[in-house]
């Protein structure tokens, strides 16, 4: 399966009506990646150590970032629909 095919399948499966869930999940994903990158910068191997995992920090990050992420997802989804509509003209 090629990347474009995977993207099409994922886009069909995502329910954009539940933006709150998507925003929280995207924040968690982003927060984990940031923490993992920082751990690597500090010389911690994220595959061998769990010392970089701080659930309360992730919870705070999600709470602080959720509103902006929700706006970004809604904006992206709106622009995507507009682009698709314009292609059909």
MARBA-3410 file (N, C-alpha, C, O; in Angstrom, 1 decimal):
89
0.8,-1.2,0.0,0.0,0.0,0.0,0.9,1.2,0.0,1.8,1.3,0.8 ~ 0.6,2.2,-0.9,1.4,3.4,-1.0,0.9,4.4,0.0,-0.1,4.3,0.6 ~ 1.8,5.5,0.2,1.5,6.5,1.2,0.1,7.2,0.9,-0.6,7.4,1.8 ~ -0.1,7.5,-0.4,-1.4,8.2,-0.7,-2.6,7.3,-0.4,-3.6,7.8,0.1 ~ -2.4,6.0,-0.6,-3.5,5.1,-0.3,-3.8,5.1,1.2,-4.9,5.1,1.7
-2.7,5.0,2.0,-2.8,5.0,3.5,-3.5,6.3,3.9,-4.4,6.3,4.8 ~ -3.1,7.5,3.4,-3.7,8.7,3.8,-5.2,8.7,3.4,-6.0,9.3,4.2 ~ -5.6,8.2,2.3,-7.0,8.2,2.0,-7.8,7.3,2.9,-8.9,7.7,3.3 ~ -7.2,6.2,3.3,-7.9,5.3,4.3,-8.0,6.0,5.6,-9.1,5.9,6.2 ~ -7.0,6.6,6.1,-7.0,7.3,7.4,-8.0,8.4,7.4,-8.8,8.6,8.3
-8.0,9.2,6.3,-9.0,10.3,6.2,-10.4,9.8,6.2,-11.3,10.5,6.7 ~ -10.7,8.7,5.6,-12.1,8.2,5.6,-12.5,7.7,7.0,-13.6,7.8,7.4 ~ -11.5,7.2,7.8,-11.8,6.7,9.1,-11.9,7.7,10.2,-12.6,7.5,11.2 ~ -11.3,8.9,10.0,-11.3,9.9,11.0,-12.7,10.7,11.0,-13.1,11.1,9.9 ~ -13.3,10.8,12.1,-14.6,11.5,12.3,-14.2,12.9,12.7,-13.9,13.2,13.9
-14.3,13.9,11.8,-13.9,15.2,12.1,-14.9,16.0,13.0,-14.7,17.1,13.4 ~ -16.0,15.3,13.3,-17.0,15.9,14.2,-16.5,15.9,15.6,-16.9,16.7,16.5 ~ -15.6,14.9,15.9,-15.1,14.8,17.3,-13.7,15.5,17.4,-12.7,14.8,17.6 ~ -13.7,16.8,17.2,-12.5,17.5,17.1,-11.8,17.6,18.5,-10.6,17.6,18.6 ~ -12.6,17.5,19.6,-12.0,17.5,20.9,-11.1,16.3,21.1,-10.0,16.5,21.7
-11.6,15.1,20.7,-10.8,13.9,20.9,-9.5,14.1,20.0,-8.4,13.8,20.5 ~ -9.7,14.5,18.8,-8.5,14.6,17.9,-7.5,15.6,18.4,-6.3,15.4,18.4 ~ -8.0,16.7,19.0,-7.1,17.7,19.5,-6.3,17.2,20.7,-5.1,17.4,20.8 ~ -7.0,16.5,21.6,-6.3,16.0,22.8,-5.3,14.9,22.3,-4.2,14.8,22.9 ~ -5.7,14.0,21.4,-4.8,13.0,21.0,-3.6,13.6,20.3,-2.4,13.2,20.5
-3.8,14.6,19.4,-2.7,15.3,18.7,-1.8,16.0,19.7,-0.5,16.0,19.5 ~ -2.3,16.5,20.8,-1.5,17.2,21.8,-0.6,16.1,22.5,0.5,16.4,22.8 ~ -1.2,15.0,22.8,-0.5,13.9,23.5,0.6,13.5,22.6,1.8,13.3,23.1 ~ 0.4,13.2,21.3,1.4,12.8,20.4,2.5,13.8,20.3,3.7,13.5,20.3 ~ 2.1,15.1,20.2,3.1,16.1,20.1,3.9,16.2,21.4,5.2,16.4,21.3
3.3,16.1,22.5,4.0,16.2,23.8,5.0,15.1,24.0,6.1,15.3,24.5 ~ 4.6,13.9,23.6,5.5,12.7,23.8,6.7,12.9,22.8,7.8,12.6,23.2 ~ 6.5,13.4,21.6,7.6,13.6,20.7,8.5,14.7,21.2,9.8,14.5,21.1 ~ 8.0,15.7,21.8,8.9,16.8,22.4,9.7,16.2,23.5,10.9,16.5,23.6 ~ 9.0,15.5,24.4,9.7,14.9,25.6,10.8,13.9,25.2,11.8,13.9,25.7
10.4,13.1,24.2,11.4,12.1,23.7,12.6,12.8,23.1,13.8,12.4,23.3 ~ 12.4,13.9,22.3,13.5,14.6,21.7,14.4,15.2,22.8,15.6,15.2,22.7 ~ 13.8,15.8,23.8,14.5,16.4,24.9,15.3,15.4,25.7,16.4,15.6,26.1 ~ 14.7,14.2,25.9,15.4,13.1,26.6,16.7,12.7,25.8,17.7,12.5,26.4 ~ 16.5,12.6,24.5,17.7,12.3,23.6,18.7,13.3,23.7,19.9,13.0,23.7
18.3,14.6,23.8,19.3,15.7,23.9,20.1,15.6,25.2,21.2,16.0,25.3 ~ 19.4,15.1,26.2,20.0,15.0,27.5,20.8,13.7,27.7,21.4,13.4,28.7 ~ 20.9,12.9,26.6,21.6,11.6,26.6,20.9,10.4,27.2,21.5,9.4,27.5 ~ 19.6,10.5,27.3,18.7,9.4,27.8,18.2,8.7,26.6,17.7,9.3,25.7 ~ 18.4,7.4,26.7,17.8,6.5,25.6,16.4,6.2,25.9,16.1,5.4,26.8
15.5,6.8,25.1,14.0,6.6,25.4,13.5,5.2,25.3,12.5,4.8,25.8 ~ 14.3,4.4,24.5,13.9,3.0,24.3,14.2,2.1,25.5,13.6,1.1,25.8 ~ 15.2,2.6,26.3,15.7,1.8,27.4,15.3,2.3,28.8,15.3,1.6,29.8 ~ 14.9,3.6,28.8,14.6,4.2,30.1,13.2,4.9,30.0,12.8,5.4,29.0 ~ 12.5,4.8,31.1,11.2,5.5,31.2,11.2,6.7,32.1,10.2,7.3,32.4
12.4,7.1,32.5,12.6,8.3,33.4,12.1,9.6,32.8,11.8,10.5,33.5 ~ 12.0,9.6,31.4,11.6,10.9,30.8,10.0,11.0,30.7,9.5,12.0,30.2 ~ 9.3,9.9,31.0,7.9,9.9,31.0,7.3,10.5,32.2,7.5,9.9,33.3 ~ 6.7,11.6,32.1,6.1,12.4,33.2,4.6,12.6,32.9,4.2,13.6,32.3 ~ 3.7,11.7,33.4,2.3,11.8,33.1,1.6,13.1,33.4,0.8,13.7,32.7
2.0,13.7,34.6,1.4,15.0,34.9,1.9,16.1,34.0,1.1,17.0,33.7 ~ 3.1,16.0,33.5,3.6,17.0,32.6,2.8,16.9,31.3,2.4,17.9,30.6 ~ 2.6,15.7,30.8,1.8,15.5,29.6,0.4,16.0,29.8,-0.2,16.6,28.9 ~ -0.2,15.7,30.9,-1.6,16.2,31.2,-1.6,17.7,31.1,-2.6,18.3,30.6 ~ -0.7,18.4,31.7,-0.6,19.8,31.7,-0.4,20.4,30.3,-1.0,21.3,29.9
0.5,19.7,29.6,0.7,20.1,28.2,-0.5,20.0,27.3,-0.9,20.9,26.6 ~ -1.3,18.9,27.5,-2.5,18.7,26.7,-3.5,19.8,27.1,-4.1,20.4,26.2 ~ -3.7,20.1,28.4,-4.6,21.1,28.8,-4.2,22.5,28.3,-5.1,23.2,27.8 ~ -3.0,22.8,28.3,-2.5,24.1,27.8,-2.6,24.3,26.3,-2.8,25.4,25.8 ~ -2.4,23.2,25.6,-2.3,23.2,24.1,-3.6,22.9,23.4,-3.7,23.2,22.2
-4.5,22.3,24.1,-5.7,21.7,23.4,-6.5,22.7,22.6,-6.9,22.5,21.5 ~ -6.7,23.9,23.2,-7.6,24.9,22.5,-6.9,25.3,21.2,-7.6,25.4,20.2 ~ -5.7,25.6,21.2,-5.0,26.0,20.0,-5.0,24.8,18.9,-5.1,25.1,17.7 ~ -4.7,23.6,19.4,-4.7,22.5,18.5,-6.1,22.3,17.9,-6.2,21.9,16.7 ~ -7.1,22.4,18.7,-8.5,22.3,18.2,-8.7,23.3,17.0,-9.3,23.0,16.0
-8.3,24.5,17.3,-8.4,25.6,16.2,-7.7,25.2,15.0,-8.2,25.3,13.9 ~ -6.5,24.7,15.1,-5.6,24.3,14.0,-6.3,23.1,13.2,-6.3,23.1,12.0 ~ -6.9,22.2,13.9,-7.5,21.0,13.2,-8.8,21.5,12.5,-9.0,21.1,11.3 ~ -9.6,22.4,13.1,-10.8,22.9,12.5,-10.4,23.7,11.2,-11.0,23.6,10.2 ~ -9.3,24.5,11.4,-8.9,25.4,10.3,-8.4,24.5,9.1,-8.7,24.8,7.9
-7.6,23.5,9.4,-7.1,22.6,8.4,-8.2,21.9,7.7,-8.2,21.7,6.5 ~ -9.2,21.4,8.5,-10.3,20.6,7.9,-11.1,21.5,7.0,-11.6,21.1,5.9 ~ -11.4,22.8,7.4,-12.1,23.7,6.6,-11.4,24.0,5.3,-12.1,24.0,4.3 ~ -10.1,24.3,5.4,-9.4,24.6,4.2,-9.3,23.4,3.2,-9.3,23.6,2.0 ~ -9.2,22.2,3.8,-9.2,21.0,3.0,-10.5,20.8,2.2,-10.5,20.5,1.1
-11.6,21.1,2.9,-12.9,20.9,2.2,-13.0,22.0,1.1,-13.6,21.7,0.1 ~ -12.6,23.2,1.4,-12.6,24.3,0.4,-11.8,23.9,-0.8,-12.2,24.1,-2.0 ~ -10.6,23.3,-0.6,-9.7,22.9,-1.7,-10.4,21.8,-2.5,-10.3,21.8,-3.8 ~ -11.0,20.9,-1.9,-11.7,19.8,-2.6,-12.8,20.3,-3.4,-13.0,19.9,-4.6 ~ -13.6,21.2,-2.8,-14.7,21.8,-3.6,-14.2,22.6,-4.8,-14.9,22.5,-5.9
-13.1,23.3,-4.7,-12.6,24.1,-5.8,-12.1,23.2,-6.9,-12.2,23.5,-8.1 ~ -11.6,22.0,-6.5,-11.1,21.0,-7.5,-12.2,20.5,-8.4,-12.0,20.1,-9.5 ~ -13.4,20.4,-7.8,-14.5,19.8,-8.5,-15.2,20.8,-9.5,-16.0,20.4,-10.3 ~ -14.8,22.1,-9.4,-15.4,23.1,-10.3,-14.9,22.9,-11.7,-15.3,23.7,-12.6
END
